[in-house]
Amino acid sequence: MKNRVGTIMLAAIFAATVTVQASTQTHSKSIVVESPSDLPEMAQRNSEAMYLHDTKAGQTVLYLEQDQGRTLAILDVSDLGAIRALPQVSIGARSPYDFVMALSDTVLIHYRDQSGFAIISFQRYNQPMLIEVPQFQHSAHAEALGHDGLLFGSTTRPSAQVEDPRYEVFDVSNPSKPVVLATVAKVKQRLDRQATCTVFLLGTTGLTVIRRPNVEQDHRNMMESGSIYSSPYSRSSSCGDSGLH
């Protein structure tokens, strides 16, 4: 009986040891897990969201949204074996937000309190700057027009139930001074030609066409070379995106 009890106790101790080893092991031959305790202190704080940015100098920087959106903690993750902290920056956002759309050296953010959009510029990667634009504050939907343009809509799609659906086109090539290129009010219908990234807006004052000449030229070149089939529904890779994934 004593031998049996001893055998059971040894088995239990062995099982517990195996369990502890399994729970504490963070490396395998092909995988390394860096836990918060392995990283700089700012990575151990509560964060709302994060954004990854590649600088023109070849650095990769991770931004952590903290303090209800008021602070960005910055990590240099260029060398993943030696992630290091950079000075955190206060940007003064009015509420927590989500990073929704990457442009060139900027990212579009959307406030979670539904108060609209804003831009964070990373032209100086270690001193990101929040840019508030009054026209961004009442839009319901945003999409990229290439790397330096934005199309804002008061609704996701025009419909008879929406009062005065409108669209605004912005040039954000200079993120500190976005420029309104057009405002189209009372839109009844929208159509997209994906092959050339063209947007057709039918309003009460007539038709507005939002064009991307560079994409149109690329499409013509591909058509002449026979590398694509002519279809208005095949989407160009240059059309931009409606958000981060």
C-alpha positions in Angstrom: 0.0 0.0 0.0 2.8 2.4 1.0 4.6 1.6 -2.3 1.5 2.4 -4.2 1.0 5.7 -2.4 4.6 6.6 -3.1 4.3 5.8 -6.8 1.2 8.0 -7.1 2.9 10.9 -5.3 6.0 10.6 -7.6 3.7 10.6 -10.7 1.8 13.7 -9.4 5.1 15.5 -8.8 6.4 14.6 -12.3 3.1 15.7 -13.9 3.3 19.0 -12.0 6.9 19.6 -13.1 6.0 18.9 -16.7 3.1 21.3 -16.5 5.2 24.1 -15.0 7.9 23.6 -17.7 5.2 23.7 -20.5 3.7 26.9 -19.1 7.1 28.7 -18.7 8.8 27.7 -21.9 8.7 30.5 -24.5 11.1 29.3 -27.1 11.3 26.5 -29.6 13.6 25.7 -32.4 11.6 28.0 -34.8 9.5 30.2 -32.5 10.4 32.9 -29.9 7.7 34.5 -27.7 8.6 37.8 -26.2 6.2 38.4 -23.2 5.5 41.9 -21.9 8.0 41.4 -19.1 10.7 40.8 -21.8 10.0 44.1 -23.4 10.6 47.8 -22.4 8.4 49.1 -19.6 6.1 51.2 -21.9 5.1 47.9 -23.7 3.8 46.6 -20.4 1.2 49.4 -19.9 -2.4 49.2 -21.0 -2.7 50.4 -24.7 -5.8 51.2 -26.8 -4.4 50.3 -30.2 -1.2 50.2 -32.1 0.3 51.1 -35.5 3.3 49.9 -37.4 5.3 52.4 -39.6 8.3 52.0 -41.9 10.4 55.1 -42.1 12.2 56.2 -45.3 15.5 55.5 -43.5 14.6 51.9 -43.2 13.5 51.8 -39.5 10.4 50.0 -38.4 8.6 51.8 -35.6 5.6 50.6 -33.5 3.3 53.2 -31.9 1.2 52.3 -28.9 -1.9 54.5 -28.1 -2.1 55.0 -24.4 -3.7 57.3 -21.8 -7.1 57.4 -23.5 -5.4 58.5 -26.8 -3.4 61.4 -25.3 0.0 59.6 -25.5 1.9 57.6 -28.1 4.5 55.3 -26.7 7.1 54.5 -29.4 9.1 51.3 -29.8 11.9 50.8 -32.4 11.3 47.3 -33.6 13.8 47.3 -36.5 15.9 44.7 -34.7 13.3 42.3 -33.2 16.0 40.7 -31.1 16.6 44.0 -29.4 13.4 46.0 -29.3 14.0 49.4 -27.7 12.0 52.2 -26.3 12.0 55.7 -27.8 10.7 58.8 -25.9 6.9 58.8 -25.6 5.0 61.7 -27.2 1.9 63.6 -26.1 -0.4 64.3 -29.0 -3.6 65.5 -27.2 -6.2 63.5 -28.9 -9.7 64.3 -27.6 -10.7 60.7 -27.1 -9.5 57.1 -27.8 -9.3 56.3 -31.4 -8.5 53.6 -34.0 -5.9 53.7 -36.7 -8.0 53.1 -39.8 -6.1 54.0 -42.9 -2.4 54.3 -43.8 -1.4 56.9 -46.3 2.3 57.8 -47.2 3.8 59.3 -44.0 0.5 59.7 -42.2 -2.4 57.6 -40.9 -6.1 58.4 -40.7 -7.6 57.9 -37.2 -11.3 57.6 -36.3 -12.4 58.6 -32.8 -14.4 56.0 -31.0 -16.9 58.5 -29.7 -18.0 59.0 -33.3 -16.9 62.6 -33.4 -15.1 62.1 -36.7 -11.6 61.6 -38.1 -8.2 63.2 -37.8 -4.6 62.6 -39.2 -1.4 61.7 -37.4 1.7 62.6 -39.3 4.9 60.6 -39.0 7.1 62.8 -41.2 9.3 63.0 -38.1 8.8 59.5 -36.8 10.0 60.3 -33.3 7.7 63.3 -33.0 4.3 62.3 -34.4 1.9 65.2 -34.8 -1.9 65.1 -34.5 -3.7 67.2 -37.2 -7.3 68.1 -36.7 -9.3 69.2 -39.7 -12.8 70.7 -39.1 -14.2 69.0 -42.3 -13.1 65.6 -41.0 -15.3 65.8 -37.9 -18.7 65.0 -39.3 -17.9 62.3 -41.9 -19.2 58.8 -41.5 -17.0 57.1 -44.0 -13.5 57.5 -45.5 -11.5 55.8 -48.2 -8.1 56.4 -49.7 -7.5 57.9 -53.2 -4.0 56.5 -53.7 -1.3 57.5 -51.2 -2.1 61.2 -50.8 -5.9 61.6 -51.3 -9.0 61.0 -49.2 -12.6 60.7 -50.1 -15.0 61.4 -47.2 -18.7 60.6 -47.3 -21.5 61.6 -45.0 -22.8 58.1 -45.5 -21.4 54.7 -46.6 -23.7 54.7 -49.7 -26.2 57.3 -51.0 -29.8 56.4 -50.5 -33.2 58.1 -50.4 -33.3 57.7 -46.6 -30.2 59.8 -46.0 -30.7 63.6 -45.9 -28.3 65.4 -48.2 -25.6 62.7 -48.8 -22.4 64.5 -49.6 -18.8 63.6 -50.5 -15.6 65.7 -50.1 -12.3 65.1 -51.9 -9.1 66.0 -50.1 -5.4 66.3 -51.2 -3.3 65.3 -48.1 0.1 65.3 -49.8 0.9 68.0 -47.3 -0.7 66.5 -44.2 -0.3 69.6 -42.1 -2.5 71.5 -44.6 -5.1 69.3 -46.3 -6.8 70.9 -49.3 -10.4 70.4 -50.3 -10.5 69.6 -54.0 -14.3 69.2 -54.3 -17.5 69.0 -52.3 -20.4 67.2 -53.9 -23.7 67.6 -52.2 -27.1 65.8 -52.5 -25.6 62.7 -54.1 -28.3 60.3 -55.5 -26.1 57.5 -56.7 -22.5 56.4 -56.8 -20.8 54.1 -59.3 -17.1 52.9 -59.3 -15.0 51.7 -62.2 -12.5 49.6 -60.3 -10.1 49.1 -63.3 -9.2 52.8 -63.3 -10.2 53.7 -59.8 -12.8 56.2 -61.1 -15.7 57.4 -59.0 -18.9 58.6 -60.6 -21.2 60.7 -58.4 -24.7 61.7 -59.6 -26.1 64.7 -57.7 -28.9 67.2 -58.2 -26.6 69.6 -60.1 -25.3 66.9 -62.4 -22.5 64.3 -62.7 -19.1 64.6 -60.9 -16.2 62.3 -62.0 -13.3 61.7 -59.6 -10.4 60.5 -61.8 -6.9 59.1 -61.2 -4.9 59.9 -64.4 -1.9 57.9 -63.3 -4.0 54.8 -62.8 -5.7 55.4 -66.1 -2.4 55.4 -67.9 -1.2 52.3 -66.1 -4.5 50.6 -67.2 -4.0 51.7 -70.8 -0.4 50.4 -70.8 -1.5 47.0 -69.4 -4.3 46.8 -72.0 -1.9 47.5 -74.9 0.6 44.9 -73.6 -2.2 42.4 -73.4 -1.4 41.6 -69.8 -5.0 42.2 -68.5 -8.5 41.5 -69.8 -10.6 44.7 -70.3 -13.2 44.6 -67.6 -14.6 47.6 -65.7 -14.9 45.4 -62.6 -11.3 44.2 -62.2 -9.8 46.3 -59.4 -6.5 48.1 -59.8 -4.0 47.6 -57.0 -3.5 51.4 -57.0 -7.0 52.3 -55.9 -6.1 52.5 -52.3 -8.1 51.0 -49.4 -11.0 51.6 -47.2 -9.1 50.7 -44.0 -6.4 48.8 -42.2 -6.7 45.1 -41.8 
